[in-house]
């Protein structure tokens, strides 16, 4: 799970396992495998960094 910020400035937690794609629009648009979309204020690089950090934590066994 990763913490992101929506355009309404409210933080929310997203399951990184169900992200299908991330687009630059100029904002960042995240599309999930179920078709649901989220626009966030984090850059695409920041989202990718959060996903990679999450995956490393999962595979290392550190919670």
HELIX and SHEET records of a PDB file:
HELIX    1   1 UNK A   16  UNK A   18  5                                   3    
HELIX    2   2 UNK A   44  UNK A   60  1                                  17    
SHEET    1   A 2 UNK A   2  UNK A   5  0                                        
SHEET    2   A 2 UNK A  11  UNK A  14 -1                                        
SHEET    1   B 3 UNK A  19  UNK A  24  0                                        
SHEET    2   B 3 UNK A  28  UNK A  32 -1                                        
SHEET    3   B 3 UNK A  37  UNK A  40 -1                                        
END                                                                             
